[in-house]
Amino acid sequence: MKNYMMSLYDYLGRAAGPELGKEVCEVAVKLKETIEERKISNSKYTGNVHLYRREFLDEFFNNKQY
């Protein structure tokens, strides 16, 4: 079964910003989580965004003890 990967924007329903994005990425790397990338382009941002497992994001935001 393939994990459902999503960006912070998809998960939060809003832009996460660079500080929160960095914090999530650092924890994901520390925990050896799978991180994928997706290229996006819109009026506010053009570039790559990281994608994380939904389960990881659930744990991160419900359990901010890292």
All heavy atoms as TSV, in Angstrom:
chain	resi	resn	atom	element	x	y	z
A	1	MET	N	N	0.836	-1.174	0.000
A	1	MET	CA	C	0.000	0.000	0.000
A	1	MET	C	C	0.886	1.244	0.000
A	1	MET	O	O	1.762	1.387	0.833
A	1	MET	CB	C	-0.899	-0.025	1.239
A	1	MET	CG	C	-1.834	1.146	1.304
A	1	MET	SD	S	-3.147	0.892	2.508
A	1	MET	CE	C	-2.398	1.576	3.960
A	2	LYS	N	N	0.649	2.149	-0.926
A	2	LYS	CA	C	1.443	3.368	-1.038
A	2	LYS	C	C	0.951	4.404	-0.029
A	2	LYS	O	O	-0.242	4.573	0.176
A	2	LYS	CB	C	1.338	3.914	-2.458
A	2	LYS	CG	C	2.198	5.127	-2.681
A	2	LYS	CD	C	2.391	5.364	-4.159
A	2	LYS	CE	C	3.059	6.674	-4.455
A	2	LYS	NZ	N	4.347	6.875	-3.912
A	3	ASN	N	N	1.909	5.070	0.614
A	3	ASN	CA	C	1.567	6.121	1.560
A	3	ASN	C	C	0.980	7.323	0.841
A	3	ASN	O	O	1.379	7.638	-0.275
A	3	ASN	CB	C	2.821	6.575	2.328
A	3	ASN	CG	C	3.318	5.510	3.261
A	3	ASN	OD1	O	2.537	4.826	3.895
A	3	ASN	ND2	N	4.620	5.380	3.356
A	4	TYR	N	N	0.051	8.008	1.486
A	4	TYR	CA	C	-0.513	9.224	0.922
A	4	TYR	C	C	0.408	10.378	1.300
A	4	TYR	O	O	0.570	10.695	2.483
A	4	TYR	CB	C	-1.928	9.464	1.440
A	4	TYR	CG	C	-2.552	10.680	0.822
A	4	TYR	CD1	C	-2.902	10.687	-0.515
A	4	TYR	CD2	C	-2.767	11.832	1.575
A	4	TYR	CE1	C	-3.466	11.808	-1.106
A	4	TYR	CE2	C	-3.326	12.950	0.990
A	4	TYR	CZ	C	-3.673	12.927	-0.336
A	4	TYR	OH	O	-4.214	14.038	-0.916
A	5	MET	N	N	1.031	10.981	0.297
A	5	MET	CA	C	1.983	12.060	0.507
A	5	MET	C	C	1.291	13.397	0.269
A	5	MET	O	O	0.521	13.535	-0.683
A	5	MET	CB	C	3.178	11.916	-0.429
A	5	MET	CG	C	3.890	10.577	-0.342
A	5	MET	SD	S	4.654	10.267	1.250
A	5	MET	CE	C	6.093	11.325	1.126
A	6	MET	N	N	1.562	14.363	1.147
A	6	MET	CA	C	0.934	15.668	0.992
A	6	MET	C	C	1.850	16.777	1.474
A	6	MET	O	O	2.715	16.558	2.318
A	6	MET	CB	C	-0.409	15.711	1.720
A	6	MET	CG	C	-0.354	15.435	3.189
A	6	MET	SD	S	-1.963	15.179	3.992
A	6	MET	CE	C	-3.056	16.274	3.179
A	7	SER	N	N	1.637	17.950	0.919
A	7	SER	CA	C	2.417	19.120	1.320
A	7	SER	C	C	1.829	19.713	2.592
A	7	SER	O	O	0.700	19.392	2.992
A	7	SER	CB	C	2.397	20.166	0.208
A	7	SER	OG	O	1.097	20.720	0.085
A	8	LEU	N	N	2.579	20.601	3.208
A	8	LEU	CA	C	2.053	21.297	4.382
A	8	LEU	C	C	0.843	22.142	4.006
A	8	LEU	O	O	-0.105	22.250	4.778
A	8	LEU	CB	C	3.138	22.174	5.015
A	8	LEU	CG	C	4.241	21.411	5.727
A	8	LEU	CD1	C	5.322	22.377	6.211
A	8	LEU	CD2	C	3.699	20.619	6.898
A	9	TYR	N	N	0.860	22.741	2.820
A	9	TYR	CA	C	-0.284	23.535	2.366
A	9	TYR	C	C	-1.530	22.650	2.262
A	9	TYR	O	O	-2.615	23.037	2.711
A	9	TYR	CB	C	0.013	24.197	1.020
A	9	TYR	CG	C	-1.105	25.098	0.560
A	9	TYR	CD1	C	-1.117	26.437	0.924
A	9	TYR	CD2	C	-2.151	24.604	-0.218
A	9	TYR	CE1	C	-2.158	27.276	0.520
A	9	TYR	CE2	C	-3.181	25.429	-0.628
A	9	TYR	CZ	C	-3.186	26.758	-0.255
A	9	TYR	OH	O	-4.218	27.577	-0.649
A	10	ASP	N	N	-1.371	21.470	1.664
A	10	ASP	CA	C	-2.501	20.539	1.548
A	10	ASP	C	C	-3.008	20.141	2.926
A	10	ASP	O	O	-4.211	20.037	3.150
A	10	ASP	CB	C	-2.102	19.281	0.777
A	10	ASP	CG	C	-1.740	19.538	-0.669
A	10	ASP	OD1	O	-2.221	20.536	-1.243
A	10	ASP	OD2	O	-0.947	18.750	-1.219
A	11	TYR	N	N	-2.108	19.909	3.851
A	11	TYR	CA	C	-2.471	19.433	5.191
A	11	TYR	C	C	-3.125	20.531	6.016
A	11	TYR	O	O	-4.147	20.302	6.670
A	11	TYR	CB	C	-1.226	18.898	5.903
A	11	TYR	CG	C	-1.535	18.261	7.235
A	11	TYR	CD1	C	-2.032	16.962	7.301
A	11	TYR	CD2	C	-1.330	18.943	8.426
A	11	TYR	CE1	C	-2.330	16.373	8.518
A	11	TYR	CE2	C	-1.619	18.367	9.642
A	11	TYR	CZ	C	-2.125	17.076	9.688
A	11	TYR	OH	O	-2.424	16.491	10.900
A	12	LEU	N	N	-2.531	21.735	6.009
A	12	LEU	CA	C	-3.001	22.823	6.866
A	12	LEU	C	C	-4.107	23.662	6.227
A	12	LEU	O	O	-4.842	24.351	6.933
A	12	LEU	CB	C	-1.836	23.747	7.221
A	12	LEU	CG	C	-0.694	23.120	8.009
A	12	LEU	CD1	C	0.460	24.116	8.125
A	12	LEU	CD2	C	-1.169	22.677	9.390
A	13	GLY	N	N	-4.184	23.629	4.906
A	13	GLY	CA	C	-5.156	24.448	4.213
A	13	GLY	C	C	-4.711	25.900	4.081
A	13	GLY	O	O	-5.499	26.776	3.756
A	14	ARG	N	N	-3.448	26.153	4.351
A	14	ARG	CA	C	-2.868	27.493	4.237
A	14	ARG	C	C	-1.365	27.338	4.098
A	14	ARG	O	O	-0.812	26.273	4.365
A	14	ARG	CB	C	-3.178	28.336	5.470
A	14	ARG	CG	C	-2.589	27.741	6.757
A	14	ARG	CD	C	-2.798	28.625	7.971
A	14	ARG	NE	N	-2.360	27.979	9.191
A	14	ARG	CZ	C	-1.095	27.883	9.587
A	14	ARG	NH1	N	-0.126	28.386	8.857
A	14	ARG	NH2	N	-0.787	27.282	10.725
A	15	ALA	N	N	-0.704	28.419	3.695
A	15	ALA	CA	C	0.758	28.382	3.591
A	15	ALA	C	C	1.357	28.241	4.990
A	15	ALA	O	O	0.925	28.907	5.928
A	15	ALA	CB	C	1.259	29.648	2.920
A	16	ALA	N	N	2.336	27.363	5.119
A	16	ALA	CA	C	2.951	27.114	6.419
A	16	ALA	C	C	3.997	28.160	6.767
A	16	ALA	O	O	4.221	28.441	7.939
A	16	ALA	CB	C	3.585	25.728	6.439
A	17	GLY	N	N	4.649	28.712	5.768
A	17	GLY	CA	C	5.721	29.672	6.007
A	17	GLY	C	C	7.053	28.968	6.170
A	17	GLY	O	O	7.122	27.765	6.462
A	18	PRO	N	N	8.140	29.718	5.998
A	18	PRO	CA	C	9.472	29.098	6.000
A	18	PRO	C	C	9.903	28.522	7.352
A	18	PRO	O	O	10.570	27.496	7.392
A	18	PRO	CB	C	10.398	30.223	5.555
A	18	PRO	CG	C	9.638	31.478	5.761
A	18	PRO	CD	C	8.189	31.129	5.672
A	19	GLU	N	N	9.525	29.144	8.452
A	19	GLU	CA	C	9.961	28.643	9.768
A	19	GLU	C	C	9.331	27.298	10.093
A	19	GLU	O	O	10.024	26.362	10.488
A	19	GLU	CB	C	9.629	29.658	10.861
A	19	GLU	CG	C	10.475	30.903	10.794
A	19	GLU	CD	C	10.123	31.902	11.877
A	19	GLU	OE1	O	9.599	31.497	12.936
A	19	GLU	OE2	O	10.383	33.096	11.659
A	20	LEU	N	N	8.024	27.191	9.938
A	20	LEU	CA	C	7.339	25.927	10.210
A	20	LEU	C	C	7.779	24.865	9.214
A	20	LEU	O	O	8.011	23.712	9.592
A	20	LEU	CB	C	5.825	26.101	10.166
A	20	LEU	CG	C	4.996	24.848	10.432
A	20	LEU	CD1	C	5.338	24.228	11.787
A	20	LEU	CD2	C	3.515	25.180	10.347
A	21	GLY	N	N	7.934	25.246	7.953
A	21	GLY	CA	C	8.399	24.294	6.941
A	21	GLY	C	C	9.756	23.723	7.290
A	21	GLY	O	O	9.991	22.518	7.161
A	22	LYS	N	N	10.659	24.584	7.756
A	22	LYS	CA	C	11.995	24.126	8.150
A	22	LYS	C	C	11.919	23.188	9.351
A	22	LYS	O	O	12.588	22.155	9.384
A	22	LYS	CB	C	12.870	25.333	8.476
A	22	LYS	CG	C	14.275	24.968	8.870
A	22	LYS	CD	C	15.119	26.187	9.173
A	22	LYS	CE	C	16.502	25.748	9.615
A	22	LYS	NZ	N	17.309	26.851	10.093
A	23	GLU	N	N	11.085	23.535	10.323
A	23	GLU	CA	C	10.945	22.697	11.523
A	23	GLU	C	C	10.424	21.307	11.166
A	23	GLU	O	O	10.958	20.294	11.627
A	23	GLU	CB	C	9.992	23.378	12.507
A	23	GLU	CG	C	9.821	22.618	13.805
A	23	GLU	CD	C	8.848	23.287	14.755
A	23	GLU	OE1	O	8.409	24.431	14.497
A	23	GLU	OE2	O	8.511	22.651	15.770
A	24	VAL	N	N	9.390	21.248	10.329
A	24	VAL	CA	C	8.822	19.958	9.914
A	24	VAL	C	C	9.868	19.145	9.163
A	24	VAL	O	O	10.050	17.955	9.420
A	24	VAL	CB	C	7.554	20.161	9.058
A	24	VAL	CG1	C	7.095	18.840	8.453
A	24	VAL	CG2	C	6.446	20.777	9.890
A	25	CYS	N	N	10.587	19.790	8.248
A	25	CYS	CA	C	11.604	19.086	7.460
A	25	CYS	C	C	12.716	18.544	8.355
A	25	CYS	O	O	13.150	17.404	8.184
A	25	CYS	CB	C	12.171	20.005	6.392
A	25	CYS	SG	S	13.290	19.166	5.259
A	26	GLU	N	N	13.182	19.334	9.311
A	26	GLU	CA	C	14.248	18.882	10.209
A	26	GLU	C	C	13.817	17.664	11.015
A	26	GLU	O	O	14.586	16.715	11.190
A	26	GLU	CB	C	14.673	20.017	11.144
A	26	GLU	CG	C	15.479	21.086	10.448
A	26	GLU	CD	C	15.788	22.288	11.332
A	26	GLU	OE1	O	15.218	22.401	12.449
A	26	GLU	OE2	O	16.591	23.125	10.896
A	27	VAL	N	N	12.584	17.671	11.511
A	27	VAL	CA	C	12.080	16.522	12.272
A	27	VAL	C	C	11.947	15.305	11.364
A	27	VAL	O	O	12.323	14.193	11.739
A	27	VAL	CB	C	10.735	16.854	12.965
A	27	VAL	CG1	C	10.118	15.607	13.576
A	27	VAL	CG2	C	10.943	17.919	14.026
A	28	ALA	N	N	11.444	15.510	10.155
A	28	ALA	CA	C	11.297	14.398	9.209
A	28	ALA	C	C	12.644	13.774	8.891
A	28	ALA	O	O	12.771	12.537	8.859
A	28	ALA	CB	C	10.605	14.877	7.926
A	29	VAL	N	N	13.656	14.591	8.675
A	29	VAL	CA	C	14.991	14.071	8.385
A	29	VAL	C	C	15.531	13.321	9.597
A	29	VAL	O	O	16.078	12.213	9.474
A	29	VAL	CB	C	15.945	15.219	7.965
A	29	VAL	CG1	C	17.384	14.751	7.941
A	29	VAL	CG2	C	15.540	15.769	6.603
A	30	LYS	N	N	15.360	13.892	10.774
A	30	LYS	CA	C	15.828	13.259	12.008
A	30	LYS	C	C	15.188	11.877	12.213
A	30	LYS	O	O	15.851	10.936	12.638
A	30	LYS	CB	C	15.511	14.165	13.202
A	30	LYS	CG	C	15.969	13.642	14.533
A	30	LYS	CD	C	15.632	14.632	15.634
A	30	LYS	CE	C	15.983	14.091	16.997
A	30	LYS	NZ	N	15.607	15.018	18.065
A	31	LEU	N	N	13.910	11.778	11.880
A	31	LEU	CA	C	13.185	10.510	12.047
A	31	LEU	C	C	13.287	9.600	10.830
A	31	LEU	O	O	12.667	8.542	10.787
A	31	LEU	CB	C	11.708	10.800	12.350
A	31	LEU	CG	C	11.431	11.533	13.652
A	31	LEU	CD1	C	9.948	11.855	13.774
A	31	LEU	CD2	C	11.899	10.714	14.852
A	32	LYS	N	N	14.071	10.028	9.831
A	32	LYS	CA	C	14.270	9.263	8.594
A	32	LYS	C	C	12.954	8.985	7.878
A	32	LYS	O	O	12.721	7.901	7.340
A	32	LYS	CB	C	15.035	7.972	8.871
A	32	LYS	CG	C	16.414	8.239	9.409
A	32	LYS	CD	C	17.188	6.980	9.677
A	32	LYS	CE	C	18.557	7.391	10.214
A	32	LYS	NZ	N	19.276	6.329	10.825
A	33	GLU	N	N	12.086	9.998	7.861
A	33	GLU	CA	C	10.810	9.922	7.155
A	33	GLU	C	C	11.052	10.030	5.652
A	33	GLU	O	O	12.009	10.668	5.216
A	33	GLU	CB	C	9.893	11.077	7.577
A	33	GLU	CG	C	9.144	10.845	8.853
A	33	GLU	CD	C	8.072	9.782	8.718
A	33	GLU	OE1	O	7.459	9.643	7.638
A	33	GLU	OE2	O	7.846	9.084	9.708
A	34	THR	N	N	10.158	9.471	4.881
A	34	THR	CA	C	10.189	9.631	3.435
A	34	THR	C	C	9.764	11.061	3.107
A	34	THR	O	O	8.743	11.535	3.603
A	34	THR	CB	C	9.218	8.647	2.760
A	34	THR	OG1	O	9.615	7.324	3.091
A	34	THR	CG2	C	9.201	8.821	1.256
A	35	ILE	N	N	10.554	11.733	2.282
A	35	ILE	CA	C	10.220	13.083	1.825
A	35	ILE	C	C	10.293	13.076	0.306
A	35	ILE	O	O	11.294	12.671	-0.271
A	35	ILE	CB	C	11.206	14.134	2.380
A	35	ILE	CG1	C	11.228	14.097	3.905
A	35	ILE	CG2	C	10.848	15.519	1.867
A	35	ILE	CD1	C	12.311	14.978	4.524
A	36	GLU	N	N	9.209	13.495	-0.317
A	36	GLU	CA	C	9.174	13.631	-1.771
A	36	GLU	C	C	9.038	15.108	-2.099
A	36	GLU	O	O	8.808	15.925	-1.212
A	36	GLU	CB	C	8.002	12.833	-2.348
A	36	GLU	CG	C	8.129	11.342	-2.140
A	36	GLU	CD	C	6.956	10.557	-2.688
A	36	GLU	OE1	O	6.040	11.158	-3.292
A	36	GLU	OE2	O	6.941	9.329	-2.500
A	37	GLU	N	N	9.191	15.447	-3.380
A	37	GLU	CA	C	9.038	16.830	-3.810
A	37	GLU	C	C	8.052	16.919	-4.957
A	37	GLU	O	O	7.897	15.983	-5.737
A	37	GLU	CB	C	10.380	17.418	-4.267
A	37	GLU	CG	C	11.313	17.721	-3.144
A	37	GLU	CD	C	12.530	18.524	-3.595
A	37	GLU	OE1	O	12.708	18.735	-4.810
A	37	GLU	OE2	O	13.295	18.936	-2.718
A	38	ARG	N	N	7.392	18.082	-5.025
A	38	ARG	CA	C	6.480	18.365	-6.129
A	38	ARG	C	C	6.744	19.806	-6.570
A	38	ARG	O	O	6.883	20.697	-5.731
A	38	ARG	CB	C	5.035	18.211	-5.676
A	38	ARG	CG	C	4.021	18.584	-6.745
A	38	ARG	CD	C	2.596	18.276	-6.334
A	38	ARG	NE	N	2.212	19.040	-5.163
A	38	ARG	CZ	C	1.306	18.651	-4.279
A	38	ARG	NH1	N	0.700	17.498	-4.416
A	38	ARG	NH2	N	0.993	19.413	-3.257
A	39	LYS	N	N	6.819	20.007	-7.858
A	39	LYS	CA	C	7.021	21.356	-8.400
A	39	LYS	C	C	5.662	22.032	-8.521
A	39	LYS	O	O	4.717	21.428	-9.043
A	39	LYS	CB	C	7.710	21.287	-9.754
A	39	LYS	CG	C	8.072	22.640	-10.298
A	39	LYS	CD	C	8.915	22.511	-11.554
A	39	LYS	CE	C	9.276	23.885	-12.037
A	39	LYS	NZ	N	10.670	24.184	-11.934
A	40	ILE	N	N	5.569	23.278	-8.019
A	40	ILE	CA	C	4.328	24.037	-8.137
A	40	ILE	C	C	4.620	25.415	-8.704
A	40	ILE	O	O	5.742	25.912	-8.629
A	40	ILE	CB	C	3.589	24.166	-6.785
A	40	ILE	CG1	C	4.411	24.979	-5.789
A	40	ILE	CG2	C	3.222	22.815	-6.217
A	40	ILE	CD1	C	3.600	25.465	-4.618
A	41	SER	N	N	3.598	26.024	-9.238
A	41	SER	CA	C	3.714	27.384	-9.749
A	41	SER	C	C	2.348	28.052	-9.620
A	41	SER	O	O	1.360	27.568	-10.181
A	41	SER	CB	C	4.168	27.371	-11.208
A	41	SER	OG	O	4.255	28.695	-11.694
A	42	ASN	N	N	2.308	29.120	-8.829
A	42	ASN	CA	C	1.085	29.904	-8.707
A	42	ASN	C	C	1.465	31.364	-8.496
A	42	ASN	O	O	2.645	31.711	-8.548
A	42	ASN	CB	C	0.180	29.358	-7.586
A	42	ASN	CG	C	0.840	29.391	-6.228
A	42	ASN	OD1	O	1.453	30.378	-5.833
A	42	ASN	ND2	N	0.723	28.290	-5.488
A	43	SER	N	N	0.507	32.213	-8.244
A	43	SER	CA	C	0.795	33.648	-8.140
A	43	SER	C	C	1.631	34.003	-6.909
A	43	SER	O	O	2.294	35.030	-6.884
A	43	SER	CB	C	-0.510	34.438	-8.109
A	43	SER	OG	O	-1.287	34.069	-6.984
A	44	LYS	N	N	1.633	33.154	-5.895
A	44	LYS	CA	C	2.369	33.430	-4.658
A	44	LYS	C	C	3.729	32.748	-4.578
A	44	LYS	O	O	4.625	33.209	-3.890
A	44	LYS	CB	C	1.542	32.989	-3.445
A	44	LYS	CG	C	0.201	33.619	-3.336
A	44	LYS	CD	C	0.280	34.893	-2.572
A	44	LYS	CE	C	-1.138	35.427	-2.388
A	44	LYS	NZ	N	-1.158	36.736	-1.846
A	45	TYR	N	N	3.880	31.592	-5.248
A	45	TYR	CA	C	5.113	30.804	-5.101
A	45	TYR	C	C	5.347	29.940	-6.323
A	45	TYR	O	O	4.416	29.322	-6.841
A	45	TYR	CB	C	5.004	29.916	-3.847
A	45	TYR	CG	C	6.206	29.040	-3.620
A	45	TYR	CD1	C	7.369	29.556	-3.076
A	45	TYR	CD2	C	6.185	27.694	-3.946
A	45	TYR	CE1	C	8.485	28.759	-2.867
A	45	TYR	CE2	C	7.287	26.886	-3.740
A	45	TYR	CZ	C	8.437	27.425	-3.199
A	45	TYR	OH	O	9.536	26.639	-2.995
A	46	THR	N	N	6.584	29.893	-6.749
A	46	THR	CA	C	6.999	28.971	-7.807
A	46	THR	C	C	8.242	28.247	-7.313
A	46	THR	O	O	9.193	28.887	-6.867
A	46	THR	CB	C	7.327	29.725	-9.106
A	46	THR	OG1	O	6.131	30.371	-9.567
A	46	THR	CG2	C	7.827	28.774	-10.180
A	47	GLY	N	N	8.203	26.938	-7.350
A	47	GLY	CA	C	9.334	26.138	-6.900
A	47	GLY	C	C	8.882	24.772	-6.438
A	47	GLY	O	O	7.771	24.340	-6.733
A	48	ASN	N	N	9.745	24.104	-5.699
A	48	ASN	CA	C	9.451	22.772	-5.184
A	48	ASN	C	C	8.922	22.855	-3.760
A	48	ASN	O	O	9.337	23.712	-2.986
A	48	ASN	CB	C	10.701	21.897	-5.211
A	48	ASN	CG	C	11.116	21.543	-6.611
A	48	ASN	OD1	O	10.299	21.528	-7.523
A	48	ASN	ND2	N	12.382	21.270	-6.809
A	49	VAL	N	N	8.007	21.961	-3.435
A	49	VAL	CA	C	7.524	21.818	-2.064
A	49	VAL	C	C	7.767	20.387	-1.623
A	49	VAL	O	O	7.760	19.468	-2.448
A	49	VAL	CB	C	6.024	22.172	-1.921
A	49	VAL	CG1	C	5.786	23.641	-2.198
A	49	VAL	CG2	C	5.149	21.308	-2.801
A	50	HIS	N	N	8.003	20.210	-0.349
A	50	HIS	CA	C	8.194	18.872	0.193
A	50	HIS	C	C	6.839	18.228	0.454
A	50	HIS	O	O	5.878	18.894	0.833
A	50	HIS	CB	C	8.984	18.923	1.506
A	50	HIS	CG	C	10.418	19.225	1.311
A	50	HIS	ND1	N	11.069	20.195	2.019
A	50	HIS	CD2	C	11.343	18.699	0.486
A	50	HIS	CE1	C	12.333	20.249	1.650
A	50	HIS	NE2	N	12.523	19.344	0.701
A	51	LEU	N	N	6.806	16.918	0.277
A	51	LEU	CA	C	5.621	16.116	0.565
A	51	LEU	C	C	5.982	15.120	1.661
A	51	LEU	O	O	7.055	14.511	1.624
A	51	LEU	CB	C	5.162	15.365	-0.684
A	51	LEU	CG	C	4.910	16.192	-1.932
A	51	LEU	CD1	C	4.579	15.273	-3.106
A	51	LEU	CD2	C	3.803	17.187	-1.713
A	52	TYR	N	N	5.097	14.976	2.621
A	52	TYR	CA	C	5.311	14.081	3.767
A	52	TYR	C	C	4.134	13.114	3.870
A	52	TYR	O	O	3.033	13.401	3.400
A	52	TYR	CB	C	5.395	14.889	5.065
A	52	TYR	CG	C	6.423	15.982	5.028
A	52	TYR	CD1	C	6.074	17.289	4.716
A	52	TYR	CD2	C	7.757	15.722	5.317
A	52	TYR	CE1	C	7.015	18.298	4.684
A	52	TYR	CE2	C	8.710	16.724	5.294
A	52	TYR	CZ	C	8.331	18.008	4.964
A	52	TYR	OH	O	9.269	19.010	4.932
A	53	ARG	N	N	4.363	12.011	4.566
A	53	ARG	CA	C	3.270	11.069	4.830
A	53	ARG	C	C	2.233	11.750	5.719
A	53	ARG	O	O	2.557	12.458	6.655
A	53	ARG	CB	C	3.768	9.825	5.569
A	53	ARG	CG	C	4.638	8.909	4.808
A	53	ARG	CD	C	5.033	7.653	5.600
A	53	ARG	NE	N	5.407	7.943	6.981
A	53	ARG	CZ	C	4.727	7.519	8.050
A	53	ARG	NH1	N	3.661	6.769	7.930
A	53	ARG	NH2	N	5.131	7.824	9.267
A	54	ARG	N	N	0.948	11.521	5.423
A	54	ARG	CA	C	-0.123	12.108	6.237
A	54	ARG	C	C	0.011	11.665	7.701
A	54	ARG	O	O	-0.192	12.462	8.611
A	54	ARG	CB	C	-1.494	11.707	5.707
A	54	ARG	CG	C	-2.633	12.310	6.533
A	54	ARG	CD	C	-3.967	11.682	6.239
A	54	ARG	NE	N	-4.320	11.775	4.857
A	54	ARG	CZ	C	-5.333	12.507	4.388
A	54	ARG	NH1	N	-6.064	13.200	5.203
A	54	ARG	NH2	N	-5.597	12.509	3.114
A	55	GLU	N	N	0.372	10.420	7.926
A	55	GLU	CA	C	0.512	9.918	9.301
A	55	GLU	C	C	1.605	10.671	10.052
A	55	GLU	O	O	1.456	10.963	11.238
A	55	GLU	CB	C	0.823	8.411	9.297
A	55	GLU	CG	C	-0.288	7.542	8.748
A	55	GLU	CD	C	-0.325	7.460	7.217
A	55	GLU	OE1	O	0.557	8.019	6.544
A	55	GLU	OE2	O	-1.269	6.831	6.707
A	56	PHE	N	N	2.714	10.968	9.377
A	56	PHE	CA	C	3.779	11.748	10.003
A	56	PHE	C	C	3.270	13.137	10.387
A	56	PHE	O	O	3.513	13.616	11.497
A	56	PHE	CB	C	4.990	11.862	9.073
A	56	PHE	CG	C	5.946	12.942	9.494
A	56	PHE	CD1	C	6.749	12.781	10.609
A	56	PHE	CD2	C	6.021	14.136	8.789
A	56	PHE	CE1	C	7.619	13.785	11.026
A	56	PHE	CE2	C	6.888	15.143	9.184
A	56	PHE	CZ	C	7.690	14.969	10.308
A	57	LEU	N	N	2.559	13.794	9.470
A	57	LEU	CA	C	2.040	15.131	9.765
A	57	LEU	C	C	1.032	15.099	10.909
A	57	LEU	O	O	1.026	15.988	11.768
A	57	LEU	CB	C	1.431	15.756	8.506
A	57	LEU	CG	C	2.427	16.052	7.388
A	57	LEU	CD1	C	1.700	16.512	6.131
A	57	LEU	CD2	C	3.459	17.077	7.829
A	58	ASP	N	N	0.183	14.063	10.946
A	58	ASP	CA	C	-0.755	13.914	12.070
A	58	ASP	C	C	0.004	13.836	13.383
A	58	ASP	O	O	-0.335	14.519	14.361
A	58	ASP	CB	C	-1.604	12.654	11.913
A	58	ASP	CG	C	-2.677	12.769	10.843
A	58	ASP	OD1	O	-3.007	13.906	10.435
A	58	ASP	OD2	O	-3.188	11.712	10.421
A	59	GLU	N	N	1.029	13.012	13.426
A	59	GLU	CA	C	1.822	12.868	14.647
A	59	GLU	C	C	2.540	14.168	14.991
A	59	GLU	O	O	2.580	14.573	16.150
A	59	GLU	CB	C	2.848	11.746	14.497
A	59	GLU	CG	C	2.245	10.370	14.488
A	59	GLU	CD	C	3.304	9.286	14.346
A	59	GLU	OE1	O	4.430	9.509	14.789
A	59	GLU	OE2	O	2.969	8.235	13.776
A	60	PHE	N	N	3.123	14.815	14.006
A	60	PHE	CA	C	3.854	16.046	14.233
A	60	PHE	C	C	2.965	17.124	14.851
A	60	PHE	O	O	3.309	17.730	15.856
A	60	PHE	CB	C	4.480	16.566	12.934
A	60	PHE	CG	C	5.262	17.834	13.116
A	60	PHE	CD1	C	6.589	17.783	13.472
A	60	PHE	CD2	C	4.658	19.067	12.957
A	60	PHE	CE1	C	7.328	18.948	13.663
A	60	PHE	CE2	C	5.370	20.245	13.137
A	60	PHE	CZ	C	6.709	20.179	13.487
A	61	PHE	N	N	1.823	17.365	14.257
A	61	PHE	CA	C	0.964	18.456	14.716
A	61	PHE	C	C	0.133	18.124	15.947
A	61	PHE	O	O	-0.272	19.026	16.678
A	61	PHE	CB	C	0.067	18.960	13.577
A	61	PHE	CG	C	0.845	19.754	12.564
A	61	PHE	CD1	C	1.209	19.195	11.348
A	61	PHE	CD2	C	1.264	21.038	12.846
A	61	PHE	CE1	C	1.927	19.916	10.423
A	61	PHE	CE2	C	2.005	21.771	11.933
A	61	PHE	CZ	C	2.335	21.206	10.722
A	62	ASN	N	N	-0.088	16.857	16.217
A	62	ASN	CA	C	-0.832	16.477	17.418
A	62	ASN	C	C	0.065	16.190	18.603
A	62	ASN	O	O	-0.416	16.007	19.713
A	62	ASN	CB	C	-1.705	15.253	17.141
A	62	ASN	CG	C	-2.846	15.580	16.217
A	62	ASN	OD1	O	-3.371	16.691	16.234
A	62	ASN	ND2	N	-3.202	14.638	15.371
A	63	ASN	N	N	1.362	16.147	18.362
A	63	ASN	CA	C	2.276	15.624	19.374
A	63	ASN	C	C	3.545	16.445	19.463
A	63	ASN	O	O	4.583	15.899	19.779
A	63	ASN	CB	C	2.625	14.184	18.955
A	63	ASN	CG	C	2.885	13.285	20.113
A	63	ASN	OD1	O	2.649	13.674	21.243
A	63	ASN	ND2	N	3.366	12.091	19.830
A	64	LYS	N	N	3.529	17.726	19.221
A	64	LYS	CA	C	4.730	18.547	19.057
A	64	LYS	C	C	5.686	18.443	20.254
A	64	LYS	O	O	5.841	19.363	21.011
A	64	LYS	CB	C	4.350	19.987	18.783
A	64	LYS	CG	C	3.759	20.160	17.424
A	64	LYS	CD	C	3.693	21.570	16.994
A	64	LYS	CE	C	5.046	22.173	16.891
A	64	LYS	NZ	N	5.168	23.249	15.956
A	65	GLN	N	N	6.323	17.275	20.379
A	65	GLN	CA	C	7.250	17.046	21.470
A	65	GLN	C	C	8.664	16.790	20.949
A	65	GLN	O	O	9.541	16.393	21.694
A	65	GLN	CB	C	6.820	15.835	22.299
A	65	GLN	CG	C	5.479	15.997	22.934
A	65	GLN	CD	C	5.041	14.711	23.602
A	65	GLN	OE1	O	5.828	13.834	23.880
A	65	GLN	NE2	N	3.752	14.619	23.868
A	66	TYR	N	N	8.887	16.964	19.663
A	66	TYR	CA	C	10.186	16.646	19.084
A	66	TYR	C	C	11.177	17.644	19.563
A	66	TYR	O	O	11.908	18.254	19.285
A	66	TYR	CB	C	10.099	16.582	17.556
A	66	TYR	CG	C	9.097	15.557	17.092
A	66	TYR	CD1	C	7.875	15.937	16.560
A	66	TYR	CD2	C	9.357	14.209	17.188
A	66	TYR	CE1	C	6.971	14.997	16.137
A	66	TYR	CE2	C	8.458	13.269	16.771
A	66	TYR	CZ	C	7.258	13.679	16.248
A	66	TYR	OH	O	6.362	12.748	15.830
